[in-house]
Structures are given as C-alpha cells and as structure tokens.
C-alpha cells in the first residue's frame, strides 16, 4: 500500500472552497501537528461527499443495475458492458477512502481529552462508514494496520472481511457510548460538523443505522441470526435515522467552479450550462423507466426528463441497439435540484427501508408496513422538491401523492398486494435510492437478487455467467506498493470471489 499521510493541507484547500466553513484562526495552521481537530473535521467530512457523491467514482452500479444507461451518441464503455474490469478501474475510490480515513484517524487520536469526546465519536463513526464500504467492494482489506504509516508500517496486512465487519460493530457501539457519556461542559462541535451541526443525538442514530446496515447485510447468512438480534438489541434504545434526519452534508456550496455540490457539478457549470459529455452521456435506464411507467410512479418525471412524447424512456445498458438520443430521457430535476443541494451520506430513505426489512425478517420489532410506506414517502418528497429548473408555478410532490401511489394494488408498490415483503422493500429501495446511494443498491442486489427483472448487458463478448461482477479488483496502485499482502489474498475472480455476506 502506498504510504498514507495525513493530507491536511489538501483537505484544508478543499474545505476552504466552500464559504467560510473552514475559518482558520489558529497558531501555525500550516503545521500538521498543530492543526486543531475542529478545522480538520469539516474538511474530512467534505472529502467524503467529494468522492461518494461524484458519479464517476461508482459509475458501474447505476449502469449495471438499470438506473442509467449511455446515450447512443457515445460508445458504451467496453469494460463495463463486457464485465472486463481491470485493476486500474475505480482505484481512486480505494485511495480516497484510505486517505480520508487517515484524516478521521487524526481526529480520533487527537481528541483524547474528555472535552473532545464528540469529535472522537464522529471520527470513529466515519471511519466505520468508510471501511464498511471498502469491505463491501473488496472483501479482505487492510484494516488493523491500514492507518499506521506514521508508525513505520508501509505495507499493512489484510484483515479478514468478516472480522472487520464484527469489529466495526464494536467500534460503532464505542462511539454511541462516548456520545452517551459526554459531559455537559464538553466542547461543542457546532459548525465544524457540516452534516448535523453538532447534534450528537443524530450522530448516535447515524452510528446505529450504519450498524443496522452492517447487520442486515448478513441476514441471509446461515447461523448469524442470534448474532444479529443480540447486537441490534444492545443499542435499540438509541434509535435509527428517521424521516427528516438523514445525514445530508452541506458545507455551504456556492455557485462557483469547484465550490458546488459535486453531483451537480458533474453535470452543470457555474453559469448553469451543461458540462461536456455529462448530461449528453448519461440517459435513463430503461429498467427504471419500465418500472415507473408501469406503476404510475409520481417520481418518473423527477428522476428523468420526459421525451417529446411526454413519457420517460431510455436504453438497456449493453443492448445491441440503442435508441436515438432524442428519444431518451436525460437525468431530471429531482436528481439535479440545485448547485447547493446537500450531498447524501446516509439518507432517511435508506434507513427507513433498512428498518422495514429488519422488522419483516423478525430482527426488530415494529410496524414494517409503516416503515416501508414512510421510506417510499420520503423518497417521493425528496424527488418532488422544487428544483432550480422548475417553473415558478411548480407544486412540489406531497405525502398525498405518495399515499395515492402506495394505495395501488400493485406488486412491489402496495404493501398488501406484495406477498414477498422483502422483495417489495428491496425493489422500492432500488428505485428510491437512485442517484443517492449506488453502493448500497449494489450490495442489496448481491445479497438478495432483487430487483429480479433487470436486463443485464447483451454484449456477446461479456464475461462471466451473464450477471455483473460481484466485487471490484484490488487497485493497481495497491499491487504496485503492497503486492506481497495482495498475493496472500489468493486469486480474485470478479464473478466467484464473493463478499462473505453474499449467500446466493
């Protein structure tokens, strides 16, 4: 592994691009050892949004699983439509994850004073967030020694993926306990926290929701039920992210190049003109269009811009023949709301669907139908928010629109009409997380097989069994710098080297 150093200077530059949320007013701020954690925190949090919210870092998921496709005006990427991933594909996600984790580790190790407990808890939570996603993409990864470059460990060992998952649960419990034990005179996080503005009760719920996701991901594994229920019960009193409580990051985006929401800036310039090869490149995925058109989904014209015929339409990614670009829908105003839209780190939509699934599986107590319908409602409300592009007369979608949608006696829409509750939950989660959480959607398909109606690439040169790869390959940068430990992981196959929780 490449030596990981605390990239405080780079992060401070990144952070300072967003209004005044990094107001440096300390002695010798250029010395890494002297940078206060309240200055490091907003930059570290902002860096998570930078590569989680920019679609190029995870573009395989929306294309493989029916959200989006590629316009016929472009060549479809052969590595994706033929499942020919190589070690250099998506390696930036790995590197940025570790570099960002290093900065949260700096915060944790420099927040040992009892008055700094809130900073320490946030750092632990965000490290767990990053490492869970690394495990979900790669399996075994450097963990116990991964952030020890300053101690002279330049080639960290790889830890067993299941062991990492279990340690993340312990670490999240530690963070929740720290929050619960924080004294009234502790230093407030305040505006250094560009997600919850220092509301540590919401951070505790965020930690518990990450824990819920880690445990739910193992719910189809044999012999894990007792482990899951015991760990859920241990922190049940903390609660989970509820409606309106999503972890949405906003450091104060402004309408200037390099300072806007990263998802928005992928598609639009500061003058609202389109970025080259962005909105003209990505178009609607026909699977998503088929599902919404068939089920009278009020989000249809929010996810995608209707064509001249008045409906949404797109392509099946990897199809032999693609529709003319003029007949395909571009990404819509529900996804691209404004230059200053908040970046989703963990949405209330995902949390409510996770809770609904946990109750349906008998892992939590509660009302699965109410949780499911709340998740769908929050998705409709979010996508129906007034956008920069909407006419002044636009009326946002309301809970009434959600209620009418859910009242339809349609499978995977109406609760009563859906005999397989988990299938309905995951299918609605698939559409509800579009553009918000591609990695969660990728994980859900691998562990459940839902949605079960997706059209995968028809390219005759595709590799594998016809379904997309179950993981990513270790980055070439890692092979070049930590090859001895990479080799110890054995031969990695894109289609058979499953993440440990994939029991299908």
Residue, then its C-alpha position, 0 to 999 in steps of 0.5 A: x500500500x502506498x504510504x498514507x499521510x495525513x493530507x491536511x493541507x489538501x483537505x484544508x484547500x478543499x474545505x476552504x472552497x466552500x464559504x467560510x466553513x473552514x475559518x482558520x484562526x489558529x497558531x501555525x495552521x500550516x503545521x500538521x501537528x498543530x492543526x486543531x481537530x475542529x478545522x480538520x473535521x469539516x474538511x474530512x467530512x467534505x472529502x467524503x461527499x467529494x468522492x461518494x457523491x461524484x458519479x464517476x467514482x461508482x459509475x458501474x452500479x447505476x449502469x449495471x443495475x438499470x438506473x442509467x444507461x449511455x446515450x447512443x451518441x457515445x460508445x458504451x464503455x467496453x469494460x463495463x458492458x463486457x464485465x472486463x474490469x481491470x485493476x486500474x478501474x475505480x482505484x481512486x475510490x480505494x485511495x480516497x477512502x484510505x486517505x480520508x480515513x487517515x484524516x478521521x484517524x487524526x481526529x480520533x487520536x487527537x481528541x483524547x481529552x474528555x472535552x473532545x469526546x464528540x469529535x472522537x465519536x464522529x471520527x470513529x463513526x466515519x471511519x466505520x462508514x468508510x471501511x464498511x464500504x471498502x469491505x463491501x467492494x473488496x472483501x479482505x482489506x487492510x484494516x488493523x494496520x491500514x492507518x499506521x504509516x506514521x508508525x513505520x508500517x508501509x505495507x499493512x496486512x489484510x484483515x479478514x472481511x468478516x472480522x472487520x465487519x464484527x469489529x466495526x460493530x464494536x467500534x460503532x457501539x464505542x462511539x454511541x457510548x462516548x456520545x452517551x457519556x459526554x459531559x455537559x461542559x464538553x466542547x461543542x462541535x457546532x459548525x465544524x460538523x457540516x452534516x448535523x451541526x453538532x447534534x450528537x443525538x443524530x450522530x448516535x442514530x447515524x452510528x446505529x443505522x450504519x450498524x443496522x446496515x452492517x447487520x442486515x447485510x448478513x441476514x441471509x447468512x446461515x447461523x448469524x441470526x442470534x448474532x444479529x438480534x443480540x447486537x441490534x438489541x444492545x443499542x435499540x434504545x438509541x434509535x435509527x435515522x428517521x424521516x427528516x434526519x438523514x445525514x445530508x452534508x452541506x458545507x455551504x456550496x456556492x455557485x462557483x467552479x469547484x465550490x458546488x455540490x459535486x453531483x451537480x457539478x458533474x453535470x452543470x457549470x457555474x453559469x448553469x450550462x451543461x458540462x461536456x459529455x455529462x448530461x449528453x452521456x448519461x440517459x435513463x435506464x430503461x429498467x427504471x423507466x419500465x418500472x415507473x411507467x408501469x406503476x404510475x410512479x409520481x417520481x418518473x418525471x423527477x428522476x428523468x426528463x420526459x421525451x417529446x412524447x411526454x413519457x420517460x424512456x431510455x436504453x438497456x445498458x449493453x443492448x445491441x441497439x440503442x435508441x436515438x438520443x432524442x428519444x431518451x430521457x436525460x437525468x431530471x430535476x429531482x436528481x439535479x435540484x440545485x448547485x447547493x443541494x446537500x450531498x447524501x451520506x446516509x439518507x432517511x430513505x435508506x434507513x427507513x427501508x433498512x428498518x422495514x426489512x429488519x422488522x419483516x425478517x423478525x430482527x426488530x420489532x415494529x410496524x414494517x408496513x409503516x416503515x416501508x410506506x414512510x421510506x417510499x414517502x420520503x423518497x417521493x418528497x425528496x424527488x418532488x422538491x422544487x428544483x432550480x429548473x422548475x417553473x415558478x408555478x411548480x407544486x412540489x410532490x406531497x405525502x398525498x401523492x405518495x399515499x395515492x401511489x402506495x394505495x395501488x394494488x400493485x406488486x412491489x408498490x402496495x404493501x398488501x398486494x406484495x406477498x414477498x415483503x422483502x422483495x417489495x422493500x428491496x425493489x422500492x429501495x432500488x428505485x428510491x435510492x437512485x442517484x443517492x446511494x449506488x453502493x448500497x443498491x449494489x450490495x442489496x442486489x448481491x445479497x438478495x437478487x432483487x430487483x429480479x427483472x433487470x436486463x443485464x448487458x447483451x454484449x456477446x463478448x461479456x464475461x462471466x455467467x451473464x450477471x455483473x461482477x460481484x466485487x471490484x479488483x484490488x487497485x493497481x496502485x495497491x499491487x504496485x506498493x503492497x503486492x506481497x499482502x495482495x498475493x496472500x489474498x489468493x486469486x480474485x475472480x470478479x464473478x466467484x470471489x464473493x463478499x462473505x455476506x453474499x449467500x446466493 
